[in-house]
Amino acid sequence: MSAPAPSTGEQLPVRTAAVWAALDPLVGAGGTLRVLDVGGGSGVFAVPLARLGHQVTVVDPSADALATLRRRAQTAGVGDRVRGLQGDGDLLHELPLDDHAGDDGYDLALCHSVLEVVDDPSATLREITRALRPGGQVSIATANRAGAVLARALGGHPKEALALLEDRDPAPGRTRPARRRFGPDDLLALVTDAGLQPGPWRGVAVVTDLLDAASGADPEAVRRLELALAGTSPYRDVATGLHVLATRP
């Protein structure tokens, strides 16, 4: 089976083009990486990475998501390169990670859409740092507060937009805790406090989530625009998400 081509966005969502572009030099350089995908759920990233020849361990608290991961990996013909473990990101030390990590740790970890919902983002990042080998890298993607404010405002919800701007729950009284949003400085501080060295931050889905689904915009043109805007202010500042690659010294 041919591997997906993240750099072209083939078979991959346009909204994650900036994340794949950042990962391309690592995952497309040849050789097999040991990858830890924390909160990787049903394998949106894990299965494409396995198709590129890498060994991927997915940690997720949802048994249903891990069952979907197994089916997706088997359907893609990479069931032998993807392993699912049920558990939490802030308790990685309780899981049998060493089976795939080797003696010195993982080469690459993914922490995508996780810090928004875990009990303690700092503890989760510290656990991931410990699971990496020296020189290993972690890809971190989070929700961007500025992007959430803009989306709520454009959606006709100015009160919710103001609440998000002030870092308040836009829907108080809900049964589930409010999802966290981060600014670039917040994210970089978390990364540094975890003992990681952050690279440049990028915007994720700068324009994709603002487009009307019926607009008929050419996906390839949108992908090229996303890549052009991902590292450029002021556009990246109002993206839906933030992304940074960080390295364990």
BAFI-3210 file (N, C-alpha, C; in Angstrom, 3 decimals, decimal comma, padded with zeros to 6 digits):
// residues 249
n [1|2|3|4|5|6|7|8|9|10|11|12|13|14|15|16|17|18|19|20|21|22|23|24|25|26|27|28|29|30|31|32|33|34|35|36|37|38|39|40|41|42|43|44|45|46|47|48|49|50|51|52|53|54|55|56|57|58|59|60|61|62|63|64|65|66|67|68|69|70|71|72|73|74|75|76|77|78|79|80|81|82|83|84|85|86|87|88|89|90|91|92|93|94|95|96|97|98|99|100|101|102|103|104|105|106|107|108|109|110|111|112|113|114|115|116|117|118|119|120|121|122|123|124|125|126|127|128|129|130|131|132|133|134|135|136|137|138|139|140|141|142|143|144|145|146|147|148|149|150|151|152|153|154|155|156|157|158|159|160|161|162|163|164|165|166|167|168|169|170|171|172|173|174|175|176|177|178|179|180|181|182|183|184|185|186|187|188|189|190|191|192|193|194|195|196|197|198|199|200|201|202|203|204|205|206|207|208|209|210|211|212|213|214|215|216|217|218|219|220|221|222|223|224|225|226|227|228|229|230|231|232|233|234|235|236|237|238|239|240|241|242|243|244|245|246|247|248|249]
n.u [000,847|000,531|002,114|000,683|000,964|001,960|003,003|001,720|-000,852|-002,533|-005,172|-005,428|-006,714|-007,274|-007,177|-005,229|-002,866|-000,644|000,423|001,217|003,108|005,081|005,847|006,776|009,669|010,690|009,197|009,319|011,903|013,084|013,881|012,788|010,691|010,078|007,072|005,022|001,722|-000,171|-003,372|-004,331|-006,551|-008,718|-006,839|-006,198|-003,817|-002,032|-002,406|-001,789|000,943|001,909|001,560|003,575|005,653|006,383|006,566|003,922|002,624|-000,381|-001,892|-004,804|-007,708|-010,164|-011,893|-013,542|-012,578|-010,057|-010,756|-011,803|-009,440|-007,950|-009,476|-009,252|-006,490|-006,050|-007,598|-006,137|-003,922|-001,838|-001,834|000,064|001,872|000,810|-000,102|-002,420|-002,997|-004,845|-005,250|-004,164|-002,757|-001,338|-000,437|001,473|003,657|002,653|002,081|002,912|005,087|007,703|007,985|007,804|009,292|011,983|015,311|016,074|013,940|011,140|011,234|009,627|006,830|003,315|001,043|-001,822|-004,609|-005,045|-004,092|-006,092|-008,076|-007,156|-006,590|-004,329|-002,324|000,450|001,552|000,985|002,574|005,093|005,199|005,188|007,590|009,433|009,088|010,352|013,322|016,611|016,975|014,762|011,518|008,492|005,289|003,019|-000,281|-002,808|-005,929|-006,559|-006,903|-007,457|-008,407|-010,739|-012,235|-012,629|-014,106|-016,464|-017,435|-017,867|-019,789|-022,003|-022,177|-021,521|-021,333|-020,329|-017,914|-016,652|-016,426|-014,607|-012,415|-011,766|-010,928|-012,894|-015,499|-017,445|-019,972|-021,334|-022,376|-022,602|-022,425|-020,025|-016,508|-015,176|-013,548|-010,100|-008,403|-005,548|-003,047|-000,270|001,952|001,203|001,259|003,958|005,196|004,287|005,512|008,251|008,437|008,099|010,529|011,327|012,596|011,244|010,396|009,691|006,368|003,234|000,265|-002,745|-005,147|-005,851|-007,546|-009,293|-011,428|-013,033|-014,175|-017,084|-018,727|-020,008|-018,723|-017,144|-014,431|-011,196|-009,592|-006,806|-005,781|-006,568|-005,049|-002,429|-002,603|-003,045|-000,547|001,091|000,208|000,537|002,886|002,993|002,501|000,008|-001,773|-001,521|-002,026|-004,738|-005,643|-007,448|-006,135|-003,007|000,389|003,378|006,668|008,702|011,758|013,378|016,100]
n.v [-001,191|002,208|004,956|007,750|011,191|013,542|016,120|016,984|017,006|015,003|012,771|013,674|015,935|019,302|021,275|020,536|020,981|022,624|021,402|018,890|019,766|020,725|018,350|016,820|016,950|015,295|012,843|012,026|011,504|009,085|005,844|004,287|005,612|005,726|006,355|008,137|008,686|010,680|010,780|010,148|008,843|007,717|007,408|009,373|010,701|008,669|006,405|007,348|007,916|005,379|004,221|005,419|003,958|004,000|003,074|003,155|004,078|004,491|006,310|006,537|007,512|006,455|003,552|002,977|004,674|003,554|001,060|001,789|002,761|000,361|-000,975|000,855|000,850|-001,825|-001,977|-000,264|-001,769|-001,703|-002,783|-004,129|-002,209|-000,389|000,297|000,273|001,743|001,896|004,666|007,556|010,741|012,078|010,086|008,456|007,054|004,828|003,011|000,358|001,461|001,088|-001,144|-000,473|001,819|001,387|001,428|004,093|005,812|007,450|008,615|010,569|012,388|012,934|015,409|016,329|018,405|017,904|019,184|020,966|019,611|017,910|017,197|018,407|020,258|020,843|018,661|016,617|017,309|017,097|014,354|013,377|014,459|012,968|010,523|010,742|010,257|011,689|014,510|013,830|014,737|016,626|017,106|019,597|020,569|022,907|024,478|027,805|030,787|033,357|032,707|031,335|033,387|035,060|033,306|032,890|035,504|036,082|034,201|035,301|035,527|037,513|037,851|035,411|035,479|037,637|036,569|034,493|035,990|037,165|035,016|033,452|031,032|030,416|029,357|029,160|026,981|024,642|021,032|019,770|020,477|023,622|023,893|024,432|027,288|028,583|031,134|032,067|032,746|031,520|028,815|028,432|028,929|026,772|024,683|025,248|025,113|022,419|021,400|021,381|022,481|024,907|025,238|027,506|028,845|028,012|028,864|027,000|025,965|028,583|029,873|027,898|027,026|029,206|029,305|028,957|025,884|025,422|026,978|026,168|026,389|025,700|022,906|022,431|024,950|026,228|024,780|025,574|028,262|028,080|027,044|029,174|031,152|030,121|030,568|033,271|036,397|039,009|036,915|034,201|034,598|034,593|032,093|028,943|027,036|026,426|025,517|023,835|022,567|020,905|020,215|017,675|018,344]
n.w [000,000|-000,830|000,767|002,560|001,540|003,426|002,917|000,669|001,451|000,670|001,159|003,704|006,206|005,203|007,115|008,897|007,652|008,270|010,531|009,558|007,708|009,406|010,600|008,505|007,801|009,780|009,804|007,213|006,523|006,134|007,489|010,563|012,969|016,489|017,768|019,988|020,615|022,344|023,590|021,149|020,202|017,755|015,773|013,831|013,240|013,851|012,142|009,439|009,974|010,585|008,110|006,791|007,665|010,342|013,853|016,024|019,122|020,693|023,214|025,029|026,880|026,152|025,512|023,375|021,353|020,981|020,008|017,546|016,465|016,193|014,224|012,101|011,653|010,919|008,596|007,000|006,641|008,463|010,963|012,455|013,120|014,795|018,075|020,706|023,878|026,805|028,812|030,745|029,902|031,893|033,457|032,347|033,246|034,454|032,513|030,148|028,414|027,600|026,020|023,326|023,193|023,506|024,956|025,386|024,971|023,254|019,845|018,783|019,927|020,011|020,931|020,643|020,723|023,418|025,775|026,315|027,681|029,716|033,238|034,334|032,544|032,712|034,133|032,325|030,084|031,262|031,770|029,143|028,256|029,793|028,576|026,167|024,201|024,775|022,759|021,370|019,981|020,499|019,220|019,576|019,684|020,172|021,187|020,173|021,906|020,810|018,258|018,955|020,107|017,876|016,211|017,704|017,774|015,037|014,607|015,680|018,447|020,625|023,462|024,375|023,025|024,310|026,874|026,436|025,608|028,011|029,369|030,584|031,309|028,521|028,609|031,312|033,977|032,635|032,463|031,963|032,372|031,268|028,114|027,806|026,438|024,755|024,621|022,473|024,160|026,557|025,821|025,068|027,499|029,054|027,674|028,016|030,822|031,162|030,636|028,013|024,817|022,914|019,425|016,657|016,812|015,241|013,381|013,224|010,971|009,910|008,086|007,228|008,919|008,820|006,402|004,408|004,101|001,748|-000,047|-002,139|-002,449|-003,731|-002,483|-002,611|-003,133|-000,810|001,019|000,277|000,936|003,704|004,533|003,850|005,574|008,107|009,600|009,820|011,218|011,197|010,851|011,757|014,411|014,882|014,312|014,381|015,904|017,703|017,116|017,983|017,688|019,918|021,664|023,553|025,564]
ca.u [000,000|001,338|002,008|000,133|001,970|001,543|003,407|000,763|-002,185|-003,321|-005,859|-005,339|-007,516|-006,590|-007,010|-004,014|-001,736|000,522|001,003|001,935|004,285|006,113|006,281|007,353|011,118|010,972|008,566|009,582|013,347|013,580|014,081|011,591|010,628|009,213|006,178|004,026|000,616|-000,951|-004,697|-004,463|-007,894|-009,029|-005,719|-006,172|-002,401|-001,269|-002,467|-000,908|002,344|002,235|001,655|004,899|006,624|006,778|005,909|003,159|001,877|-001,423|-002,440|-006,068|-008,569|-011,414|-011,840|-014,216|-011,657|-008,987|-011,336|-011,826|-008,040|-007,576|-010,149|-008,683|-005,133|-006,153|-008,100|-005,040|-002,829|-000,716|-002,182|001,262|002,712|000,052|-000,512|-003,231|-002,969|-005,827|-004,643|-004,190|-001,479|-000,588|-000,044|002,183|004,619|001,978|001,803|004,079|005,554|009,062|007,949|008,014|010,162|013,390|015,996|016,301|012,712|010,532|011,837|008,640|005,549|002,257|000,125|-002,722|-005,950|-005,020|-003,885|-007,348|-009,055|-006,580|-006,682|-003,138|-001,495|001,877|001,911|000,938|003,764|006,261|005,177|005,597|009,021|010,165|008,970|011,176|014,781|017,289|016,940|013,441|010,673|007,058|004,424|001,944|-001,307|-003,830|-006,891|-006,063|-007,927|-007,837|-009,227|-012,056|-012,932|-013,054|-015,145|-017,725|-017,923|-018,392|-020,979|-023,114|-022,245|-020,549|-021,154|-019,412|-016,603|-016,069|-016,059|-013,371|-011,351|-011,417|-010,569|-014,006|-016,305|-018,475|-021,281|-021,326|-023,473|-022,538|-022,066|-018,619|-015,614|-014,898|-012,325|-009,108|-007,782|-004,211|-002,361|001,093|002,824|000,789|001,734|005,417|005,574|004,056|006,539|009,526|008,364|008,182|011,898|011,465|013,027|010,281|010,722|008,719|004,971|002,476|-001,184|-003,367|-006,475|-005,975|-008,734|-010,152|-012,656|-013,842|-014,784|-018,370|-018,556|-020,578|-018,040|-016,550|-013,014|-010,306|-008,849|-005,367|-005,482|-006,712|-003,879|-001,279|-002,808|-002,803|000,889|001,691|-000,198|000,748|003,991|003,027|001,599|-000,972|-002,739|-001,436|-002,483|-006,180|-005,948|-008,217|-005,238|-001,587|001,235|004,806|007,543|009,652|012,789|013,952|017,560]
ca.v [000,000|003,423|005,799|009,080|012,234|014,680|017,406|017,392|017,017|013,921|011,907|014,264|017,154|020,546|022,110|020,143|021,079|023,227|020,406|017,903|020,417|020,760|016,978|016,205|016,697|014,205|011,559|011,661|011,505|007,715|005,220|004,052|006,333|005,237|007,490|008,067|009,591|010,816|011,280|009,949|008,366|006,777|007,226|010,348|010,880|007,428|005,516|007,867|007,752|003,960|003,960|005,893|002,982|004,216|002,308|004,152|003,702|005,476|006,272|007,272|006,980|005,922|002,212|003,030|005,274|002,598|000,023|002,379|002,787|-000,987|-001,240|001,728|000,380|-003,087|-001,670|000,373|-002,727|-001,368|-003,219|-004,579|-001,052|000,508|-000,315|001,136|001,528|002,722|005,353|009,017|011,356|012,489|008,875|007,602|006,212|003,611|002,188|-000,377|002,157|000,693|-002,211|000,122|002,986|001,034|001,775|005,523|006,588|007,657|009,619|011,624|012,279|013,841|015,849|017,153|018,615|017,201|020,094|021,668|018,816|017,135|017,845|019,203|020,309|020,809|017,293|015,823|017,597|016,536|012,908|013,164|014,757|011,825|009,376|010,996|010,128|012,979|014,904|013,530|015,918|016,492|017,979|020,030|021,396|023,298|025,489|029,175|031,659|034,428|032,114|031,034|034,665|035,488|032,405|033,175|036,815|035,960|033,357|036,043|035,291|038,459|037,633|034,286|035,942|038,459|035,663|033,813|036,992|037,396|033,706|032,940|029,990|031,062|028,754|028,747|026,111|023,385|019,891|019,431|021,632|024,381|023,554|025,505|027,870|029,085|032,074|031,594|032,871|030,474|027,524|028,376|028,838|025,385|023,855|025,511|024,615|020,959|021,019|021,259|023,666|025,086|025,874|028,543|028,415|028,183|028,841|025,834|026,318|030,038|030,275|026,771|026,967|030,392|029,167|028,292|024,571|025,461|028,007|025,573|026,750|024,621|022,456|022,580|026,376|026,515|024,194|026,443|029,482|027,734|026,929|030,504|031,980|029,432|031,135|034,712|037,288|038,767|035,887|033,033|034,955|034,363|030,745|028,094|026,342|026,737|024,322|024,020|021,409|021,157|019,187|017,363|018,516]
ca.w [000,000|-000,895|001,957|002,305|001,349|004,230|002,366|-000,344|002,025|000,098|002,100|005,030|006,276|004,863|008,306|009,624|006,723|008,923|011,438|008,737|007,118|010,443|010,868|007,290|007,833|010,715|009,483|005,828|006,284|006,014|008,782|011,364|014,235|017,558|017,973|021,055|020,317|023,568|023,247|019,697|019,908|016,679|014,855|012,738|012,912|014,033|010,983|008,385|010,356|010,417|006,674|006,385|008,131|011,725|014,908|016,774|020,313|020,990|024,569|025,068|027,942|025,609|024,928|022,070|020,391|020,699|019,149|016,201|016,037|015,732|012,946|011,073|011,354|010,188|007,254|006,262|006,489|009,349|012,306|013,175|013,465|015,670|019,333|021,548|025,320|027,492|029,942|030,753|029,583|033,082|034,187|031,395|033,957|034,885|031,337|029,630|027,219|027,221|025,019|021,996|023,259|023,565|026,200|025,594|024,851|021,940|018,967|018,518|020,615|019,578|021,979|019,842|021,300|024,706|026,892|026,573|028,420|030,814|034,546|034,609|031,331|033,038|034,470|031,099|029,284|031,943|031,524|027,753|028,195|030,343|027,666|024,981|024,293|024,612|021,357|020,821|019,810|020,721|018,435|020,472|019,036|021,142|020,759|020,305|022,489|019,873|017,213|019,513|020,251|016,544|015,711|018,408|017,349|013,671|014,669|016,258|019,895|021,205|024,893|024,515|022,556|025,375|027,965|026,045|025,627|029,410|029,909|031,385|030,665|027,698|028,892|032,717|034,357|031,895|033,307|031,739|032,529|030,049|027,401|027,879|025,256|025,071|023,758|022,183|025,328|027,499|025,330|025,131|028,909|029,452|027,039|028,680|032,199|031,122|030,338|026,565|024,087|021,834|018,169|016,304|016,857|013,993|013,450|012,602|010,447|009,938|007,325|006,868|009,718|008,541|005,076|004,277|003,491|000,398|-000,828|-003,327|-002,543|-004,132|-001,293|-002,783|-002,972|000,622|001,681|000,035|001,724|005,107|004,761|003,745|006,702|009,383|010,352|009,564|011,960|012,251|010,459|012,628|015,753|015,020|013,824|015,289|016,805|017,777|017,022|018,189|017,871|021,002|021,755|024,863|025,489]
c.u [000,884|001,089|001,371|001,260|001,557|001,876|002,484|-000,647|-003,056|-003,859|-005,844|-006,116|-006,688|-006,290|-005,767|-002,764|-000,488|001,205|001,809|003,184|005,427|006,686|007,032|008,860|011,500|010,473|008,838|011,047|013,922|013,887|012,783|011,689|009,736|008,371|005,196|002,965|-000,299|-002,293|-005,008|-005,745|-007,982|-007,961|-005,655|-004,737|-001,655|-001,265|-001,671|000,568|002,778|002,363|002,975|006,013|007,022|005,991|005,230|002,434|000,904|-001,909|-003,696|-006,939|-009,822|-011,226|-012,489|-013,299|-010,555|-009,491|-011,416|-010,419|-007,620|-008,193|-009,524|-007,289|-005,162|-006,622|-007,008|-003,852|-001,636|-000,989|-000,982|002,163|002,016|-000,400|-001,304|-003,137|-003,996|-005,182|-004,686|-002,797|-000,668|-000,157|000,688|003,141|003,994|001,739|003,069|004,613|006,889|009,089|008,249|009,020|011,634|014,012|016,055|015,065|012,254|011,254|010,931|007,393|004,584|001,374|-000,822|-004,111|-006,099|-004,949|-005,148|-008,226|-008,476|-006,688|-005,525|-002,243|-000,007|002,339|001,932|002,178|005,031|006,349|005,652|007,096|009,839|010,138|009,833|012,631|015,397|017,390|015,620|012,567|009,217|006,332|003,203|000,994|-002,415|-004,808|-006,354|-007,175|-008,384|-008,723|-010,627|-012,882|-013,481|-014,195|-016,487|-018,302|-018,550|-019,651|-022,169|-023,284|-021,253|-020,323|-020,183|-018,005|-015,908|-015,629|-014,747|-012,188|-010,845|-011,079|-011,603|-014,734|-017,399|-019,871|-021,311|-022,553|-023,497|-022,092|-020,610|-017,743|-015,390|-013,577|-011,357|-008,760|-006,467|-003,836|-000,968|002,017|002,499|001,385|003,247|005,911|005,387|005,163|007,875|009,549|008,459|009,597|012,173|011,946|012,096|010,897|009,709|007,291|004,267|000,987|-001,718|-004,795|-006,708|-007,260|-009,725|-011,475|-013,539|-014,570|-016,137|-018,167|-019,064|-019,858|-017,438|-015,088|-012,177|-009,471|-007,344|-004,957|-005,585|-005,505|-002,653|-001,386|-002,550|-001,304|001,578|001,395|000,231|001,845|004,066|002,013|001,219|-001,920|-002,723|-002,012|-003,963|-006,586|-006,795|-007,320|-003,814|-000,798|002,683|005,480|008,567|010,565|013,206|015,468|018,303]
c.v [001,242|004,274|007,125|010,076|013,459|016,021|017,882|017,472|015,897|013,025|012,454|015,576|018,402|021,356|021,733|020,260|021,630|022,245|019,383|018,516|020,491|019,374|016,350|015,957|015,552|012,875|011,104|011,544|010,114|007,154|005,121|004,793|005,593|006,432|007,182|009,119|009,640|011,466|011,107|009,298|007,354|006,702|008,173|010,639|009,549|006,557|006,064|007,722|006,298|003,605|004,469|004,999|003,093|003,322|003,291|003,508|004,822|005,257|007,125|006,682|006,283|004,553|002,198|003,607|004,302|001,440|000,519|002,439|001,426|-001,291|-000,409|001,254|-000,916|-002,857|-001,068|-000,560|-002,464|-001,782|-003,649|-003,423|-000,060|-000,258|000,701|000,749|002,443|003,348|006,853|009,585|011,769|011,310|007,906|006,644|004,907|002,626|001,494|000,225|001,625|-000,400|-001,681|001,258|002,624|001,541|003,277|006,383|006,766|008,755|010,829|011,341|013,286|014,146|016,853|017,214|017,873|018,176|020,870|020,932|018,035|017,915|018,805|019,217|020,217|019,396|016,411|016,058|017,058|015,026|012,594|013,417|013,573|010,629|009,530|010,644|011,519|013,327|014,583|014,768|015,601|017,552|018,306|020,937|021,656|024,279|026,877|030,088|032,731|033,892|031,800|032,308|035,123|034,626|032,679|034,516|036,743|035,103|034,038|035,840|036,214|038,262|036,480|034,687|036,748|037,586|034,945|034,778|037,210|036,099|033,203|031,855|030,669|030,495|028,265|027,909|024,804|022,262|019,502|020,661|022,332|023,939|024,728|026,026|028,494|030,214|031,539|031,657|031,811|029,131|027,402|028,292|027,420|024,475|024,021|024,945|023,098|020,471|020,815|022,577|023,866|025,675|026,963|028,009|028,774|028,297|027,630|026,197|027,822|030,476|029,137|026,787|028,195|030,290|028,473|026,972|024,543|026,455|027,467|025,915|025,521|024,176|022,638|024,040|026,776|025,973|025,094|027,730|029,208|027,680|028,294|031,352|031,417|030,052|032,639|035,456|038,462|037,600|034,695|033,319|034,657|033,004|029,995|027,449|026,868|025,439|024,701|022,667|021,768|019,955|018,949|017,488|017,220]
c.w [000,000|000,332|001,602|002,151|002,139|003,614|001,264|000,196|001,490|001,195|003,536|005,056|005,962|006,116|009,108|008,757|007,405|009,866|010,651|008,105|008,129|010,709|009,693|007,368|008,758|010,192|008,051|005,494|006,060|007,385|009,543|012,686|015,218|018,001|019,099|020,776|021,538|023,250|021,782|019,257|018,789|015,602|013,684|012,297|012,941|012,788|009,801|008,716|010,214|008,950|006,103|006,919|009,580|012,686|015,854|017,947|020,640|022,419|024,596|026,168|027,435|024,970|023,547|021,003|020,011|019,841|017,707|015,624|015,481|014,378|011,827|010,666|010,559|008,760|006,387|006,069|007,374|010,787|013,128|013,597|014,381|016,902|020,134|023,003|025,958|028,723|029,758|030,534|030,792|033,942|033,264|032,091|034,439|033,736|030,836|028,331|026,720|026,163|023,624|022,017|023,183|024,855|026,459|025,390|023,410|021,159|018,793|019,338|020,017|020,779|021,326|020,473|022,625|025,872|027,249|027,581|029,599|032,125|034,782|033,365|031,623|033,345|033,225|030,247|029,938|031,735|030,100|027,605|028,684|029,406|026,417|025,242|024,262|023,123|020,680|020,803|020,091|019,906|019,284|019,701|020,048|020,504|021,095|020,827|021,502|018,758|017,700|019,685|018,908|016,023|016,387|017,970|015,963|013,634|015,321|017,753|020,613|022,703|025,146|024,086|023,648|026,546|027,651|026,062|027,047|030,133|030,908|030,603|029,844|027,935|030,334|033,053|033,608|032,833|033,136|031,932|031,194|029,440|027,486|026,487|025,687|024,119|023,480|023,386|026,373|027,102|025,464|026,576|029,434|028,926|027,748|030,093|032,265|030,809|028,860|025,966|022,891|020,578|017,877|016,379|015,552|014,311|012,692|012,217|010,576|009,238|007,115|007,616|009,525|007,212|005,159|003,553|002,051|-000,505|-002,123|-003,510|-002,875|-002,930|-001,421|-002,637|-001,509|001,384|001,511|000,835|003,197|005,405|004,712|004,976|008,056|010,231|010,285|010,426|011,059|011,979|011,409|014,016|015,965|014,452|014,849|016,338|016,753|017,697|017,262|018,266|018,923|021,169|023,203|024,759|025,795]
res [m|s|a|p|a|p|s|t|g|e|q|l|p|v|r|t|a|a|v|w|a|a|l|d|p|l|v|g|a|g|g|t|l|r|v|l|d|v|g|g|g|s|g|v|f|a|v|p|l|a|r|l|g|h|q|v|t|v|v|d|p|s|a|d|a|l|a|t|l|r|r|r|a|q|t|a|g|v|g|d|r|v|r|g|l|q|g|d|g|d|l|l|h|e|l|p|l|d|d|h|a|g|d|d|g|y|d|l|a|l|c|h|s|v|l|e|v|v|d|d|p|s|a|t|l|r|e|i|t|r|a|l|r|p|g|g|q|v|s|i|a|t|a|n|r|a|g|a|v|l|a|r|a|l|g|g|h|p|k|e|a|l|a|l|l|e|d|r|d|p|a|p|g|r|t|r|p|a|r|r|r|f|g|p|d|d|l|l|a|l|v|t|d|a|g|l|q|p|g|p|w|r|g|v|a|v|v|t|d|l|l|d|a|a|s|g|a|d|p|e|a|v|r|r|l|e|l|a|l|a|g|t|s|p|y|r|d|v|a|t|g|l|h|v|l|a|t|r|p]
***
